[in-house]
Amino acid sequence: MSLVQEFNSLFAPMDKKYCHIFHFISMFYFFIMIGAILHFLFLFKDINRNKNFIFSSIIVILTIGVNYIYNRLLFNMCQ
């Protein structure tokens, strides 16, 4: 095989048997997002001391949420 064929096979569409990977990744992100939301709620105990952490926690929750939706979308497209 030539280098171009190897490169193309590396980025070729995957078989349907790999759809469960997207399901497990989306479940992983969902549980991480629940943990991040719980951590975010605990930061409100001492709001004056945790103002910077609250803002960064919002960014983390949004990032994890986007990754969750992205993987759910890929799983649904794969079905």
N, C-alpha and C positions, 0 to 999 in steps of 0.2 A: 504494500500500500504506500502511496505517496504521502508526503507531509500534508498536502491539501486535503486529501481524503480522510486522513486521521483527524485533522482539524474539523472538517465538516461532520464527521461521525460523533465528535465530542459534543457538538451543539445541535445535533439532530433531535427531533421530537422523541420523547421517551415513550415506552410502551405503557398501556393502561394498567399493567400490574404495579406500576410505581405510584398510582394515585393515592394509595394509603399513606404515603410519605407526607403529602400535603395535609392530610387529615391529622396525623400525629403532630406535625409542626404547628398547625392551628390550635390544637388542644394545648400544646405546650405554652404557646403565647397567651392563650386564654387564662391558664392558671397563673402565669407570671403576672398578667394584668390584674387579676384579682388580688394577688399579693401586693402589687404596687399600689392599688387603690386602698387596701387596708393600711399599708405603711403611710400613705398620704393622710388618711383619717387620723392616725395616731400623732401626726405632726401638729395637729391643731390643739394638743394638750397645752403646749407652751408656744403660742403663736408669735410672741415677741422675739423669742430666741430662734425660731425656725423659719423666718420669712424667706431667706434665700433657699432653704431646702424645699419649701412649699412650691416655689416657682420651678425649680429644677424637677421636682416630682411631677408637676403638671406636664412638663415637656417629656419626661420618661413615659408617663401614662399615654400620652398622645402617640408617641413613637411606637410603643408596644401595641396600641390599638390599631394603628395603621398596618403594622405587620400582621396582626391577627386577621384583619379584613382582607389583606392581600393574599394570605395563604388560604383563607376560606374561598375566595374567588377562584384561585387556581385549582382547588379541590373540586369546586362545582363545575369548572370548565373541563376538567379532566374526566368527569363522570360521563 
